[in-house]
């Protein structure tokens, strides 16, 4: 038979049907990272079309979005 140690404390589990808060923290951070990156790139692409500066503002938007998203990710998870 199996010996079971009933004295060992176990980590509390989330009720069935609910998500683990740590999981949600990381999922939200990933979605925020991607949306910031894409939004800044799309804004640069739109401005390039209006101002005729292709592809420079899109590249600047992507770089700015990546830097902002990385900063936010480090602050949120650090």
Secondary structure as GFF3:
##gff-version 3
##sequence-region A 1 78
A	DSSP	alpha_helix	21	51	.	.	.	ID=ss1
A	DSSP	alpha_helix	56	77	.	.	.	ID=ss2
###
